[in-house]
Amino acid sequence: MSLSVNLKGRTALVTGASSGLGARFGRLLAESGARVALGARRIERLEALSAEIGDNAHAMAMDVEREADIIAGFPTPPKPLLAGRWTL
């Protein structure tokens, strides 16, 4: 299954991306041209998914229940993948 939209030039944040629907959404968004920021607690799985997706993916350890994790996921200045316009 693929999306029938062109997301080139867009960036999506996918939480819960280490498995299941989050991982699937990350793949679908990347296949549709989006840069994807993959967030979850299990960094090893995120790094594997990021490697599978390629240059348009960035893995970041994040527990969305912890504000400090969310803040740490968005450094200043932003990493190259995250530079530019965010579309969330």
MOPAC internal coordinates of N, CA, C and O (Angstrom, degrees):
PM7 1SCF
backbone

  N    0.0000 0     0.00 0     0.00 0    0    0    0
  C    1.4408 1     0.00 0     0.00 0    1    0    0
  C    1.5218 1   108.94 1     0.00 0    2    1    0
  O    1.2310 1   120.36 1   -39.66 1    3    2    1
  N    1.3049 1   116.93 1   140.34 1    3    2    1
  C    1.4548 1   121.49 1   176.15 1    5    3    2
  C    1.5281 1   108.78 1  -136.67 1    6    5    3
  O    1.2310 1   121.31 1   -18.98 1    7    6    5
  N    1.3159 1   115.09 1   161.02 1    7    6    5
  C    1.4592 1   120.43 1   176.70 1    9    7    6
  C    1.5163 1   108.73 1   -83.94 1   10    9    7
  O    1.2310 1   120.40 1   -32.14 1   11   10    9
  N    1.2975 1   116.83 1   147.86 1   11   10    9
  C    1.4641 1   120.10 1   179.51 1   13   11   10
  C    1.5261 1   111.13 1  -100.24 1   14   13   11
  O    1.2310 1   120.93 1  -145.14 1   15   14   13
  N    1.3276 1   115.84 1    34.86 1   15   14   13
  C    1.4581 1   120.95 1   177.53 1   17   15   14
  C    1.5184 1   109.19 1  -124.83 1   18   17   15
  O    1.2310 1   121.01 1   -27.76 1   19   18   17
  N    1.3243 1   115.67 1   152.24 1   19   18   17
  C    1.4446 1   121.01 1   177.28 1   21   19   18
  C    1.5244 1   107.78 1   -99.12 1   22   21   19
  O    1.2310 1   120.48 1   -66.61 1   23   22   21
  N    1.3278 1   116.69 1   113.39 1   23   22   21
  C    1.4623 1   121.86 1  -178.50 1   25   23   22
  C    1.5280 1   112.03 1  -105.51 1   26   25   23
  O    1.2310 1   120.58 1  -163.75 1   27   26   25
  N    1.3271 1   116.50 1    16.25 1   27   26   25
  C    1.4598 1   119.81 1   179.62 1   29   27   26
  C    1.5246 1   109.63 1   -58.17 1   30   29   27
  O    1.2310 1   121.08 1   -45.31 1   31   30   29
  N    1.3366 1   115.55 1   134.69 1   31   30   29
  C    1.4527 1   121.12 1  -178.88 1   33   31   30
  C    1.5176 1   113.93 1    86.62 1   34   33   31
  O    1.2310 1   120.38 1   177.60 1   35   34   33
  N    1.3133 1   116.87 1    -2.40 1   35   34   33
  C    1.4668 1   121.69 1   179.17 1   37   35   34
  C    1.5164 1   109.39 1  -104.91 1   38   37   35
  O    1.2310 1   120.80 1   -23.99 1   39   38   37
  N    1.3225 1   116.08 1   156.01 1   39   38   37
  C    1.4566 1   121.68 1   176.23 1   41   39   38
  C    1.5161 1   108.32 1  -125.08 1   42   41   39
  O    1.2310 1   120.80 1   -45.75 1   43   42   41
  N    1.3258 1   116.07 1   134.25 1   43   42   41
  C    1.4580 1   121.35 1   179.79 1   45   43   42
  C    1.5188 1   110.08 1  -120.84 1   46   45   43
  O    1.2310 1   120.71 1   -40.89 1   47   46   45
  N    1.3150 1   116.25 1   139.11 1   47   46   45
  C    1.4575 1   122.64 1   172.85 1   49   47   46
  C    1.5184 1   107.26 1   -98.80 1   50   49   47
  O    1.2310 1   120.71 1   -56.13 1   51   50   49
  N    1.3245 1   116.25 1   123.87 1   51   50   49
  C    1.4588 1   121.41 1   178.90 1   53   51   50
  C    1.5178 1   107.65 1  -117.20 1   54   53   51
  O    1.2310 1   120.46 1   -65.52 1   55   54   53
  N    1.3245 1   116.72 1   114.48 1   55   54   53
  C    1.4606 1   120.40 1   175.71 1   57   55   54
  C    1.5187 1   108.86 1   -93.56 1   58   57   55
  O    1.2310 1   120.84 1   -23.93 1   59   58   57
  N    1.3254 1   115.99 1   156.07 1   59   58   57
  C    1.4592 1   119.66 1  -176.42 1   61   59   58
  C    1.5128 1   111.80 1    68.94 1   62   61   59
  O    1.2310 1   120.58 1  -151.72 1   63   62   61
  N    1.3313 1   116.49 1    28.28 1   63   62   61
  C    1.4649 1   121.69 1  -171.67 1   65   63   62
  C    1.5262 1   114.24 1   -83.28 1   66   65   63
  O    1.2310 1   119.52 1  -179.42 1   67   66   65
  N    1.3150 1   118.51 1     0.58 1   67   66   65
  C    1.4665 1   118.93 1  -176.84 1   69   67   66
  C    1.5276 1   113.25 1   -76.88 1   70   69   67
  O    1.2310 1   120.02 1   165.97 1   71   70   69
  N    1.3361 1   117.56 1   -14.03 1   71   70   69
  C    1.4672 1   119.35 1   178.93 1   73   71   70
  C    1.5279 1   109.96 1  -165.58 1   74   73   71
  O    1.2310 1   121.07 1    -6.32 1   75   74   73
  N    1.3026 1   115.56 1   173.68 1   75   74   73
  C    1.4574 1   122.25 1   172.39 1   77   75   74
  C    1.5170 1   114.79 1    57.64 1   78   77   75
  O    1.2310 1   121.67 1    42.28 1   79   78   77
  N    1.3375 1   114.41 1  -137.72 1   79   78   77
  C    1.4577 1   120.31 1  -176.88 1   81   79   78
  C    1.5223 1   112.70 1   -63.17 1   82   81   79
  O    1.2310 1   119.70 1   142.86 1   83   82   81
  N    1.3242 1   118.18 1   -37.14 1   83   82   81
  C    1.4644 1   120.59 1   178.93 1   85   83   82
  C    1.5137 1   111.80 1   -59.93 1   86   85   83
  O    1.2310 1   120.40 1   135.05 1   87   86   85
  N    1.3268 1   116.84 1   -44.95 1   87   86   85
  C    1.4656 1   120.81 1   178.19 1   89   87   86
  C    1.5282 1   110.25 1   -64.44 1   90   89   87
  O    1.2310 1   120.48 1   138.62 1   91   90   89
  N    1.3219 1   116.69 1   -41.38 1   91   90   89
  C    1.4645 1   120.60 1   179.59 1   93   91   90
  C    1.5294 1   111.26 1   -63.85 1   94   93   91
  O    1.2310 1   120.75 1   136.09 1   95   94   93
  N    1.3424 1   116.18 1   -43.91 1   95   94   93
  C    1.4613 1   119.64 1   178.33 1   97   95   94
  C    1.5222 1   110.66 1   -62.62 1   98   97   95
  O    1.2310 1   120.06 1   140.41 1   99   98   97
  N    1.3260 1   117.48 1   -39.59 1   99   98   97
  C    1.4642 1   120.49 1   177.61 1  101   99   98
  C    1.5133 1   111.52 1   -59.71 1  102  101   99
  O    1.2310 1   120.61 1   135.34 1  103  102  101
  N    1.3239 1   116.44 1   -44.66 1  103  102  101
  C    1.4685 1   120.80 1   178.39 1  105  103  102
  C    1.5323 1   111.22 1   -63.07 1  106  105  103
  O    1.2310 1   120.47 1   132.42 1  107  106  105
  N    1.3356 1   116.70 1   -47.58 1  107  106  105
  C    1.4663 1   121.03 1  -177.99 1  109  107  106
  C    1.5281 1   111.77 1   -61.66 1  110  109  107
  O    1.2310 1   120.65 1   136.53 1  111  110  109
  N    1.3138 1   116.37 1   -43.47 1  111  110  109
  C    1.4585 1   119.78 1   179.35 1  113  111  110
  C    1.5205 1   111.08 1   -63.69 1  114  113  111
  O    1.2310 1   120.41 1   137.53 1  115  114  113
  N    1.3358 1   116.82 1   -42.47 1  115  114  113
  C    1.4646 1   120.68 1   178.55 1  117  115  114
  C    1.5299 1   110.86 1   -65.36 1  118  117  115
  O    1.2310 1   120.10 1   139.27 1  119  118  117
  N    1.3260 1   117.42 1   -40.73 1  119  118  117
  C    1.4675 1   120.98 1   178.22 1  121  119  118
  C    1.5250 1   111.47 1   -63.10 1  122  121  119
  O    1.2310 1   120.65 1   154.21 1  123  122  121
  N    1.3232 1   116.36 1   -25.79 1  123  122  121
  C    1.4658 1   121.29 1   179.32 1  125  123  122
  C    1.5246 1   111.99 1   -89.43 1  126  125  123
  O    1.2310 1   120.42 1  -174.74 1  127  126  125
  N    1.3426 1   116.81 1     5.26 1  127  126  125
  C    1.4573 1   121.08 1   173.48 1  129  127  126
  C    1.5149 1   116.15 1   103.37 1  130  129  127
  O    1.2310 1   119.47 1   174.83 1  131  130  129
  N    1.3267 1   118.62 1    -5.17 1  131  130  129
  C    1.4645 1   120.99 1  -178.46 1  133  131  130
  C    1.5248 1   111.54 1   -77.22 1  134  133  131
  O    1.2310 1   121.38 1   -29.99 1  135  134  133
  N    1.3300 1   114.97 1   150.01 1  135  134  133
  C    1.4578 1   120.32 1   165.58 1  137  135  134
  C    1.5221 1   104.84 1   -81.53 1  138  137  135
  O    1.2310 1   119.81 1   -42.01 1  139  138  137
  N    1.3179 1   117.97 1   137.99 1  139  138  137
  C    1.4599 1   119.81 1  -176.75 1  141  139  138
  C    1.5193 1   111.30 1  -122.39 1  142  141  139
  O    1.2310 1   121.31 1   -48.75 1  143  142  141
  N    1.3055 1   115.11 1   131.25 1  143  142  141
  C    1.4565 1   123.07 1   172.06 1  145  143  142
  C    1.5212 1   105.42 1  -100.04 1  146  145  143
  O    1.2310 1   120.82 1   -65.93 1  147  146  145
  N    1.3201 1   116.04 1   114.07 1  147  146  145
  C    1.4597 1   122.12 1  -174.67 1  149  147  146
  C    1.5193 1   109.68 1   -98.28 1  150  149  147
  O    1.2310 1   120.12 1   -60.15 1  151  150  149
  N    1.3166 1   117.37 1   119.85 1  151  150  149
  C    1.4524 1   121.14 1  -178.56 1  153  151  150
  C    1.5156 1   112.05 1  -121.73 1  154  153  151
  O    1.2310 1   121.01 1   -40.92 1  155  154  153
  N    1.3346 1   115.67 1   139.08 1  155  154  153
  C    1.4623 1   123.12 1   174.29 1  157  155  154
  C    1.5244 1   107.80 1  -176.37 1  158  157  155
  O    1.2310 1   120.47 1    -3.72 1  159  158  157
  N    1.3133 1   116.71 1   176.28 1  159  158  157
  C    1.4663 1   120.28 1  -179.37 1  161  159  158
  C    1.5195 1   112.80 1   -80.45 1  162  161  159
  O    1.2310 1   119.71 1   150.66 1  163  162  161
  N    1.3253 1   118.17 1   -29.34 1  163  162  161
  C    1.4685 1   121.69 1  -174.75 1  165  163  162
  C    1.5257 1   110.53 1   -91.90 1  166  165  163
  O    1.2310 1   121.21 1   -91.24 1  167  166  165
  N    1.3245 1   115.29 1    88.76 1  167  166  165
  C    1.4666 1   121.48 1  -173.21 1  169  167  166
  C    1.5242 1   112.35 1   -62.88 1  170  169  167
  O    1.2310 1   119.85 1   146.32 1  171  170  169
  N    1.3287 1   117.90 1   -33.68 1  171  170  169
  C    1.4719 1   119.88 1  -179.45 1  173  171  170
  C    1.5266 1   110.57 1   -60.69 1  174  173  171
  O    1.2310 1   120.22 1   136.60 1  175  174  173
  N    1.3189 1   117.18 1   -43.40 1  175  174  173
  C    1.4639 1   120.63 1   179.22 1  177  175  174
  C    1.5278 1   110.99 1   -68.35 1  178  177  175
  O    1.2310 1   121.01 1   142.00 1  179  178  177
  N    1.3215 1   115.67 1   -38.00 1  179  178  177
  C    1.4673 1   119.40 1   178.72 1  181  179  178
  C    1.5197 1   111.13 1   -63.92 1  182  181  179
  O    1.2310 1   120.70 1   137.25 1  183  182  181
  N    1.3292 1   116.27 1   -42.75 1  183  182  181
  C    1.4656 1   119.81 1   179.50 1  185  183  182
  C    1.5235 1   111.13 1   -63.02 1  186  185  183
  O    1.2310 1   120.35 1   141.97 1  187  186  185
  N    1.3280 1   116.94 1   -38.03 1  187  186  185
  C    1.4681 1   120.56 1   177.32 1  189  187  186
  C    1.5263 1   110.51 1   -65.01 1  190  189  187
  O    1.2310 1   120.50 1   136.42 1  191  190  189
  N    1.3255 1   116.66 1   -43.58 1  191  190  189
  C    1.4669 1   120.15 1   178.87 1  193  191  190
  C    1.5244 1   110.64 1   -65.91 1  194  193  191
  O    1.2310 1   120.34 1   138.48 1  195  194  193
  N    1.3206 1   116.95 1   -41.52 1  195  194  193
  C    1.4566 1   121.08 1   178.05 1  197  195  194
  C    1.5225 1   110.81 1   -59.99 1  198  197  195
  O    1.2310 1   120.40 1   137.08 1  199  198  197
  N    1.3287 1   116.84 1   -42.92 1  199  198  197
  C    1.4689 1   120.76 1   178.10 1  201  199  198
  C    1.5249 1   110.58 1   -64.13 1  202  201  199
  O    1.2310 1   120.34 1   141.40 1  203  202  201
  N    1.3213 1   116.96 1   -38.60 1  203  202  201
  C    1.4659 1   121.60 1   178.56 1  205  203  202
  C    1.5311 1   110.72 1   -63.81 1  206  205  203
  O    1.2310 1   120.33 1   136.48 1  207  206  205
  N    1.3249 1   116.98 1   -43.52 1  207  206  205
  C    1.4650 1   121.47 1  -178.08 1  209  207  206
  C    1.5228 1   110.74 1   -71.27 1  210  209  207
  O    1.2310 1   120.33 1   137.84 1  211  210  209
  N    1.3286 1   116.98 1   -42.16 1  211  210  209
  C    1.4654 1   120.06 1   178.18 1  213  211  210
  C    1.5137 1   112.89 1   109.62 1  214  213  211
  O    1.2310 1   121.27 1    24.48 1  215  214  213
  N    1.3344 1   115.18 1  -155.52 1  215  214  213
  C    1.4575 1   122.28 1  -172.41 1  217  215  214
  C    1.5261 1   114.54 1   -62.63 1  218  217  215
  O    1.2310 1   119.61 1   159.59 1  219  218  217
  N    1.3015 1   118.36 1   -20.41 1  219  218  217
  C    1.4604 1   120.86 1  -178.65 1  221  219  218
  C    1.5189 1   113.51 1   -88.27 1  222  221  219
  O    1.2310 1   120.13 1  -164.44 1  223  222  221
  N    1.3346 1   117.36 1    15.56 1  223  222  221
  C    1.4641 1   120.56 1  -179.68 1  225  223  222
  C    1.5161 1   110.55 1  -127.89 1  226  225  223
  O    1.2310 1   121.22 1   -33.01 1  227  226  225
  N    1.3088 1   115.27 1   146.99 1  227  226  225
  C    1.4614 1   122.39 1   177.17 1  229  227  226
  C    1.5267 1   108.09 1  -137.80 1  230  229  227
  O    1.2310 1   120.68 1   -53.04 1  231  230  229
  N    1.3256 1   116.31 1   126.96 1  231  230  229
  C    1.4665 1   121.71 1   178.97 1  233  231  230
  C    1.5156 1   110.11 1   -94.65 1  234  233  231
  O    1.2310 1   120.89 1   -42.87 1  235  234  233
  N    1.3412 1   115.90 1   137.13 1  235  234  233
  C    1.4612 1   119.93 1   174.76 1  237  235  234
  C    1.5165 1   109.65 1  -144.03 1  238  237  235
  O    1.2310 1   121.68 1   -52.16 1  239  238  237
  N    1.3462 1   114.39 1   127.84 1  239  238  237
  C    1.4579 1   120.56 1   177.88 1  241  239  238
  C    1.5256 1   108.24 1   -65.89 1  242  241  239
  O    1.2310 1   121.07 1   -52.11 1  243  242  241
  N    1.3191 1   115.57 1   127.89 1  243  242  241
  C    1.4605 1   119.38 1  -176.34 1  245  243  242
  C    1.5227 1   110.03 1  -158.58 1  246  245  243
  O    1.2310 1   121.06 1   -52.76 1  247  246  245
  N    1.3148 1   115.59 1   127.24 1  247  246  245
  C    1.4577 1   121.81 1   169.90 1  249  247  246
  C    1.5209 1   104.94 1  -107.97 1  250  249  247
  O    1.2310 1   119.82 1   -69.43 1  251  250  249
  N    1.3219 1   117.94 1   110.57 1  251  250  249
  C    1.4610 1   120.84 1  -173.33 1  253  251  250
  C    1.5251 1   112.95 1   -66.27 1  254  253  251
  O    1.2310 1   120.20 1   171.23 1  255  254  253
  N    1.3136 1   117.22 1    -8.77 1  255  254  253
  C    1.4610 1   119.86 1   174.66 1  257  255  254
  C    1.5270 1   111.78 1   -83.36 1  258  257  255
  O    1.2310 1   120.25 1   171.19 1  259  258  257
  N    1.3415 1   117.13 1    -8.81 1  259  258  257
  C    1.4724 1   121.80 1  -179.10 1  261  259  258
  C    1.5242 1   109.76 1  -113.27 1  262  261  259
  O    1.2310 1   120.48 1   -68.22 1  263  262  261
  N    1.3154 1   116.69 1   111.78 1  263  262  261
  C    1.4594 1   121.36 1  -178.59 1  265  263  262
  C    1.5292 1   111.83 1   -56.57 1  266  265  263
  O    1.2310 1   120.12 1   141.20 1  267  266  265
  N    1.3310 1   117.37 1   -38.80 1  267  266  265
  C    1.4682 1   120.64 1  -179.80 1  269  267  266
  C    1.5293 1   111.15 1   -60.89 1  270  269  267
  O    1.2310 1   119.50 1   143.10 1  271  270  269
  N    1.3299 1   118.56 1   -36.90 1  271  270  269
  C    1.4690 1   121.64 1   178.00 1  273  271  270
  C    1.5276 1   110.83 1   -65.00 1  274  273  271
  O    1.2310 1   120.72 1   138.71 1  275  274  273
  N    1.3195 1   116.23 1   -41.29 1  275  274  273
  C    1.4645 1   120.23 1  -179.50 1  277  275  274
  C    1.5252 1   110.29 1   -64.84 1  278  277  275
  O    1.2310 1   120.56 1   133.80 1  279  278  277
  N    1.3234 1   116.54 1   -46.20 1  279  278  277
  C    1.4622 1   120.81 1   179.16 1  281  279  278
  C    1.5262 1   110.39 1   -61.57 1  282  281  279
  O    1.2310 1   120.14 1   136.80 1  283  282  281
  N    1.3332 1   117.34 1   -43.20 1  283  282  281
  C    1.4660 1   121.43 1  -179.79 1  285  283  282
  C    1.5289 1   111.95 1   -64.61 1  286  285  283
  O    1.2310 1   120.01 1   155.46 1  287  286  285
  N    1.3181 1   117.58 1   -24.54 1  287  286  285
  C    1.4607 1   121.34 1  -179.62 1  289  287  286
  C    1.5136 1   114.37 1   -73.10 1  290  289  287
  O    1.2310 1   120.31 1   168.90 1  291  290  289
  N    1.3294 1   117.01 1   -11.10 1  291  290  289
  C    1.4556 1   121.56 1  -177.04 1  293  291  290
  C    1.5196 1   109.73 1  -127.80 1  294  293  291
  O    1.2310 1   120.85 1  -103.49 1  295  294  293
  N    1.3563 1   115.97 1    76.51 1  295  294  293
  C    1.4645 1   119.82 1  -177.04 1  297  295  294
  C    1.5288 1   112.62 1   -68.91 1  298  297  295
  O    1.2310 1   121.05 1   -20.08 1  299  298  297
  N    1.3179 1   115.60 1   159.92 1  299  298  297
  C    1.4598 1   122.41 1   174.96 1  301  299  298
  C    1.5167 1   107.53 1  -120.25 1  302  301  299
  O    1.2310 1   117.96 1   -56.46 1  303  302  301
  N    1.3159 1   121.49 1   123.54 1  303  302  301
  C    1.4620 1   125.11 1    -3.96 1  305  303  302
  C    1.5292 1   110.78 1   -71.97 1  306  305  303
  O    1.2310 1   120.02 1   -23.55 1  307  306  305
  N    1.3164 1   117.56 1   156.45 1  307  306  305
  C    1.4638 1   120.29 1  -176.86 1  309  307  306
  C    1.5218 1   112.88 1   -66.97 1  310  309  307
  O    1.2310 1   121.35 1   -26.22 1  311  310  309
  N    1.3052 1   115.02 1   153.78 1  311  310  309
  C    1.4680 1   120.92 1   175.24 1  313  311  310
  C    1.5291 1   108.43 1   -65.98 1  314  313  311
  O    1.2310 1   119.78 1   -23.53 1  315  314  313
  N    1.3245 1   118.03 1   156.47 1  315  314  313
  C    1.4751 1   120.12 1  -175.34 1  317  315  314
  C    1.5301 1   114.23 1   -52.49 1  318  317  315
  O    1.2310 1   119.76 1   140.20 1  319  318  317
  N    1.3198 1   118.07 1   -39.80 1  319  318  317
  C    1.4643 1   119.59 1  -179.85 1  321  319  318
  C    1.5227 1   110.56 1   -62.18 1  322  321  319
  O    1.2310 1   120.84 1   143.89 1  323  322  321
  N    1.3163 1   116.01 1   -36.11 1  323  322  321
  C    1.4466 1   120.35 1  -174.66 1  325  323  322
  C    1.5166 1   113.76 1   -88.57 1  326  325  323
  O    1.2310 1   120.58 1   175.16 1  327  326  325
  N    1.3281 1   116.49 1    -4.84 1  327  326  325
  C    1.4629 1   119.99 1  -179.78 1  329  327  326
  C    1.5166 1   110.40 1   -68.23 1  330  329  327
  O    1.2310 1   120.70 1   -29.88 1  331  330  329
  N    1.2756 1   116.27 1   150.12 1  331  330  329
  C    1.4533 1   120.04 1   178.65 1  333  331  330
  C    1.5173 1   111.49 1    98.54 1  334  333  331
  O    1.2310 1   120.96 1    18.82 1  335  334  333
  N    1.2715 1   115.78 1  -161.18 1  335  334  333
  C    1.4594 1   122.63 1  -173.24 1  337  335  334
  C    1.5203 1   110.72 1   -80.19 1  338  337  335
  O    1.2310 1   121.04 1   -47.90 1  339  338  337
  N    1.3034 1   115.62 1   132.10 1  339  338  337
  C    1.4707 1   121.91 1   174.39 1  341  339  338
  C    1.5112 1   109.44 1   -94.66 1  342  341  339
  O    1.2310 1   120.20 1   -43.71 1  343  342  341
  N    1.2956 1   117.22 1   136.29 1  343  342  341
  C    1.4575 1   122.25 1   172.25 1  345  343  342
  C    1.5122 1   106.49 1  -124.39 1  346  345  343
  O    1.2310 1   120.98 1   -74.13 1  347  346  345
  N    1.2796 1   115.73 1   105.87 1  347  346  345
  C    1.4738 1   120.26 1  -178.22 1  349  347  346
  C    1.5029 1   109.87 1  -110.48 1  350  349  347
  O    1.2310 1   120.10 1   180.00 1  351  350  349

